[in-house]
Amino acid sequence: MSLPEIKGYCPGALRPMPSGDGLVVRIRPFGGRLQRAQADGIATLSAAHGNGMIDLSSRANIQLRGVSEHSYGPLMEGLGHMALLDETAKAEARRNILVTPFWQTGDETEHLSAKLTAALTHENAPDIPKKFGFAVDTGTVPVLHTASADIRLERDAGGSLILAADGLDVAKPVTVDTIIPEAMALAGWFMATRGTHNRMAALIAGTTARPTGFFVPRQSQHYAPAPGYTPFGAMVGLAFGQFTVATLSALAKQGGLRMTPWRMLLVEGARELPEIEGLITDPEDPLLRVIACTGAPGCAQGFAETRPVARALAPRLGRSQMLHVSGCAKGCAHPGAAELTVTATPTGFDLIKGGRASDTPTTKNLTFQDIQKAI
Ligand code: SF4
């Protein structure tokens, strides 16, 4: 297989993105789930064709890093063999779907995520912007409100299905038969109304335009993700959302894996897990409250390594403090504000309290030792 034309945005498997450590190949597991054999196969492919490091992204996708132009073809053949590829790059880019990890085989959530996948990969689907996404959040209560999505499939307080536009606190009543066509119609409304806006919440905040038929109050989210056992399996954390092939193949022995946007995986049906290196199982572990991007040298734009800095600083955090370490002012891993942000610059580190990676620093040009004293 020859290497496709590489664009510098929106990486996928069919459209990889060049990075400081080779190509980034992003796999979007169908239905937000990997079967055991698929998880094990991805570990094998990462070891053979990547650098053995795997990321779980904030959009609940799996990224293989360190793929060379030479190894890209065999990797794609392997992914295709495991039914992990879309038919076209366009279909892959549109299939931007988060799924609550809390579902049972054969229930409405599984059914709706399959139907939404079919609708979005159909050739007549709306040509939505690259970061525009969907959340199938149809468990008893919503759990994905803090994750990025523009059109949300949820339930109201009485358990009935509703369709929500991100940024609106009322939703449209729908049925299991109408919710997918209504979701496509809402995407079409967005495209017809958006002007220069690329995201639903920005459109709602920036204009008085509203879709019709939205009047049912949405439920608030009170769910706080944490490692531990759930009725659906074991939730485990991954520092910085990164893990090794050894961790992934050990997890694959325990069950199918459900992706989440919280740097956590749900191991289906697991009631107890053996010791597996690289997992966070203690809900009090401060690494759960530290976010760090790839940084240098994996990202060519990074001015410093981020994850060793983040690991060293984690034990110094207070019980509820959150820290973001960013390799540059772009702040890819956490676009929002954090209690503490450390941004690498050409001249050291900046410390920003209560702001984003690009905000005016509280203190500038610090060494690592200075940062340790300041936190
Ligand atoms: S924040 Fe900067 S260094 Fe970190 S991944 Fe993004 S571009 Fe790279």
Residues whose N, C-alpha, C, O or C-beta is under 5 A from the ligand:
A	BS01	SF4	C293 T294 G295 C299 Q301 G302 S326 G327 C328 K330 G331 C332
